[in-house]
Amino acid sequence: MNLNPTAPLSSPIYDNPIPGREFILSLFGKMKKNLNREQIAHALELKNAEQKEALRRRLRAMERDGQLMFSQHKGYQVIDQALLVSGVITLHADGFGFVNYSASEKDLFIAKNQLAHVFEGDIVQILQEAASHKRSNNKLIKIIEHKTTHLAGILKRQGTDYVLVADNTKCPQKVQVAQCQLANTSVGQYVNTKITQYPTFRHVTQVQITEVLGQPHSAGMETKLALRRHGVADSWSKDLLAQASSLGNEVTEQDKLARVDYRLFPFVTIDGEDAKDFDDAVYCERTEQGNWRLLVAIADVSHYVKPNDVLDIEVQQRATSIYCPGQVVPMLPEALSNGLCSLNPHEDRLVLVCDMTINQDGQMTQANFTEGLIHSHARLTYTQAHAVIAKPSSSSAKQLAELNADVSPLIKNLHYLYLDLSAARKLRGAIDFDTQELKLNLNKNQKITSIEPIERNDAHRMIEEFMLCANVCTAQFLDKHQIPGLFRVHAGPQQKKLQTLRTLLAEKRLQLGGGDKPTPADYNKLLNNISQRSDASVIRTLLLRSQSQAEYSANNQGHFGLAYDAYAHFTSPIRRYADLVTHRAIRAKIQAKQQNGLQRAISFLNVFANKASSVSKLAKKAYPYNLESIETLSLHCSAQSRKANDISREVESALKCSYMEKYLGDTFTATISGVSSAGFFVELDCTGVEGLVPVSNFSQGEFVFNAAKQQWSNSKQKFTIGERVNVTLKSIDLRQRKMSFSLASLTFH
């Protein structure tokens, strides 16, 4: 940014030139006080109106560029440039905000009265106050860049004007909608709009309608709004759809050449009943030495989506599929995600295969990667696979055996292998939270009809364990060949979270071992000790909250929760861009290994060979990434993954609020799941629905909040995490996706 601090007296920029910025700044140093405009004009000996107007413009420019700060009561003052920082602002529904400007420093609090023109995610410049001052004294200097470009909300009419009531409660500004035919016919409906003018002290936010979303309670509205709230596209351009379709519906004979042919191996896919895209297929067998041979075949998306082509640019931007109740927003066009790349039954498909040898102790002793060709023999559900494992005499298991004689023996072998791997997992010390997930059953209008727990069985667990094996091999491959790649890392618990956790556990007469550095085994020991407690679910949640978030990184830092020294994502390239990048690394290395014209069919990578002596040199066309670009990708993929999770949670919350409207006034048994200065949060036993019991809805009497113990109490009652309570649903805020309860009665343990 060119601040022009030394603009000369005779600067041709102004019709009535005045002293430059540097000279104006020097006045403050000489006079040692704040100055108003009249005082500055007097000091500069400006006489006529034109010169004073030029001064006004220059002072405003110096404000804009962070050199001066103005207050009606104090006038202008020089800004200490060392205290200026820039960062991304996060707004709270109550109007205040926090600016993230450093990975190592606390976010800066910004008071509500400074944020009238700021949108969520804007990049802003802040003047920090000294540490001894109150946090509300941090001052917003300017908005560097607006990041919000569109707003969705309900269109309303006010007199002759149209206004938008934004769906995002973090948007308090008045939003004026441009007159158009769509506005005339869409009053009362949700619309999406493009911002044409951002708010200033003179103008309100102005937008124009780009899309009519529909009536407030129409099918899928919760998902439409969440996607637009986060600026996520749920459609594809015609050009991208055409490019995906041009790849065809079947694997060409040319593409099958130079591939290891696994089509006679009875690979199967095992997924949920509702799955439509199939990333992975599995096969295993006993070797003559009594070991296991496990083959995990993963869809070879990298064969079709090339680095930096038009489709890849869009896929990279999306970085992940988004899974909402009743709808998936795919990372790839459907022609690829559900078609050519999906490992559909009885169709030839290109894959990357991780071929592993696992001994009877569940330890991996060898692993290779190959470019392969498979023909899935069956598409199984977890329920079907579990029937073969646990209920071999059931009609479901018998029917499966009749349809395909190879499948039942394979599933039994897969389960035997899983038992060996499970024993090794326990010895390794991976944390086993095994939290209860809920399924939202939807009707044809995509509204909840019922909520029920998801029953996990050994079929779920064995597929997860096989995917972990392949992902670990992938991380070892990246590490061994010193290829700049995306590791999936998970740091141990931070000290602040750990201290909070220990305080809460102490209240329940529980202890987490390991001192300042607990291990996954310490977590598992505590999880085993609480398994029979009535508040076990809440304690598991506390332990989970104490963990750091997993993220992508160019640096291998290990995975604390899984107790792995190295971990990466390989098994889901249809829905995760990080996996696709890793596939490109593997294939580029395979192709680089070709020597003397040998076919790639016999060119494989042995993961457990001696460590490479130098960084692998891969063809830039096949793998155009260096450490810097991988670091950028790691940040992007991590952010997009978090965004996808936020969208899914917001849709679930909106659907649950709508579902619970018919239960207003009803009383439920619940468990206190969290405590804050606003009250305490409860989770209903019957549905897992969550809401707040605000302090104002407590029983009569004065209550004191103890932040360290996460507890509200008085001389007669105590509300803390894990306590059972009876609550009555009092109100639902559909716009904020929140429920409020009142206390009915309390049961003490």
MOGIPE-V121908 format. One record per backbone hydrogen bond with DSSP energy under -1.0 kcal/mol. NH is the residue of the N-H (numbers start at 1). CO is the residue of the C=O. Records with the same first field share a line. If there is no record, write none. Layout:
NH = CO, CO
This chain:
7 = 4
11 = 8
22 = 5
24 = 20
25 = 21
26 = 22
29 = 25
30 = 26
31 = 27
32 = 28
35 = 76
40 = 36
41 = 37
42 = 38
43 = 39
44 = 40
45 = 42
46 = 41
52 = 48
53 = 49
54 = 50
55 = 51
56 = 52
57 = 53
58 = 54
59 = 55
60 = 56
61 = 57
62 = 58
63 = 59
64 = 60
65 = 61
66 = 63
67 = 62
68 = 62
69 = 77
71 = 75
75 = 71
76 = 35
77 = 69
79 = 67
83 = 80
84 = 81
85 = 126
87 = 124
88 = 100
89 = 122
90 = 98
92 = 96
95 = 92
97 = 110
98 = 90
99 = 108
100 = 88
108 = 99
110 = 97
114 = 111
115 = 112
118 = 115
121 = 89
122 = 119
123 = 145
124 = 87
125 = 142
126 = 85
127 = 139
128 = 83
133 = 130
137 = 134
138 = 135
139 = 127
141 = 125
142 = 125
144 = 123
145 = 123
151 = 193
153 = 191
154 = 165
155 = 189
156 = 163
158 = 161
161 = 158
163 = 156
164 = 175
165 = 154
166 = 164
167 = 152
171 = 168
176 = 205
177 = 162
178 = 207
184 = 180
185 = 181
188 = 155
189 = 186
190 = 214
191 = 153
192 = 211
193 = 151
194 = 208
195 = 149
196 = 206
197 = 206
200 = 203
205 = 174
206 = 197
207 = 176
208 = 194
210 = 192
211 = 192
213 = 190
214 = 190
218 = 215
221 = 218
224 = 220
225 = 221
226 = 222
227 = 223
228 = 224
229 = 225
230 = 226
232 = 227
241 = 237
242 = 238
243 = 239
244 = 240
245 = 241
246 = 242
247 = 244
248 = 245
257 = 254
260 = 371
262 = 373
265 = 262
267 = 265
268 = 282
269 = 378
271 = 380
275 = 272
281 = 297
282 = 268
283 = 295
285 = 293
287 = 291
290 = 287
292 = 358
293 = 285
294 = 356
295 = 283
296 = 354
297 = 281
298 = 352
299 = 279
300 = 350
301 = 299
303 = 300
304 = 301
305 = 301
309 = 306
313 = 309
314 = 310
315 = 311
316 = 312
317 = 313
318 = 314
319 = 315
321 = 575
322 = 329
324 = 327
327 = 324
329 = 322
336 = 333
337 = 333
338 = 334
340 = 335
341 = 336
343 = 278
344 = 342
346 = 376
347 = 344
349 = 374
351 = 372
352 = 298
353 = 370
354 = 296
355 = 368
356 = 294
357 = 366
358 = 292
359 = 363
362 = 359
365 = 357
366 = 357
368 = 355
369 = 605
370 = 353
372 = 351
373 = 260
374 = 349
377 = 267
380 = 269
382 = 271
385 = 381
386 = 382
387 = 383
388 = 384
389 = 385
390 = 386
391 = 387
394 = 391
398 = 394
399 = 395
400 = 396
401 = 397
402 = 398
403 = 399
404 = 400
410 = 406
411 = 407
412 = 408
413 = 409
414 = 410
415 = 411
416 = 412
417 = 413
418 = 414
419 = 415
420 = 416
421 = 417
422 = 418
423 = 419
424 = 420
425 = 421
426 = 422
427 = 423
428 = 424
429 = 425
430 = 425
431 = 561
439 = 452
441 = 450
443 = 447
446 = 443
449 = 441
450 = 441
452 = 439
454 = 437
461 = 457
462 = 458
463 = 459
464 = 460
465 = 461
466 = 462
467 = 463
468 = 464
469 = 465
470 = 466
471 = 467
472 = 468
473 = 469
474 = 470
475 = 471
476 = 472
477 = 473
478 = 474
479 = 475
480 = 476
481 = 477
483 = 478
487 = 553
488 = 567
489 = 551
490 = 558
498 = 494
499 = 495
500 = 496
501 = 497
502 = 498
503 = 499
504 = 500
505 = 501
506 = 502
507 = 503
509 = 506
510 = 505
517 = 514
523 = 519
524 = 520
525 = 521
526 = 522
527 = 523
528 = 524
529 = 525
530 = 526
533 = 530
536 = 533
539 = 535
540 = 536
541 = 537
542 = 538
543 = 539
544 = 540
545 = 541
546 = 542
547 = 544
551 = 489
553 = 487
559 = 564
560 = 490
564 = 559
576 = 572
577 = 319
580 = 576
581 = 577
582 = 578
583 = 579
584 = 580
585 = 581
586 = 582
587 = 583
588 = 584
589 = 585
590 = 586
591 = 587
592 = 588
593 = 589
598 = 595
602 = 599
603 = 600
605 = 369
607 = 367
609 = 606
612 = 480
616 = 481
623 = 619
625 = 623
630 = 626
631 = 627
632 = 628
633 = 629
634 = 630
635 = 631
636 = 632
637 = 633
638 = 634
639 = 635
640 = 636
641 = 637
642 = 638
643 = 639
644 = 640
645 = 641
646 = 642
647 = 643
648 = 644
649 = 645
650 = 646
651 = 647
652 = 648
653 = 649
654 = 650
655 = 651
656 = 652
657 = 653
658 = 654
659 = 655
660 = 656
663 = 660
664 = 661
665 = 729
666 = 663
668 = 727
670 = 725
671 = 683
672 = 723
673 = 681
674 = 681
676 = 679
679 = 676
680 = 693
681 = 674
682 = 691
683 = 671
684 = 689
685 = 669
688 = 684
691 = 682
692 = 739
693 = 680
695 = 678
697 = 694
698 = 695
704 = 713
706 = 711
711 = 706
712 = 719
713 = 704
714 = 717
719 = 712
722 = 672
723 = 720
725 = 670
726 = 745
727 = 668
728 = 742
729 = 666
730 = 740
731 = 740
733 = 738
737 = 733
738 = 733
740 = 731
741 = 692
742 = 728
743 = 697
744 = 726
745 = 726
747 = 724
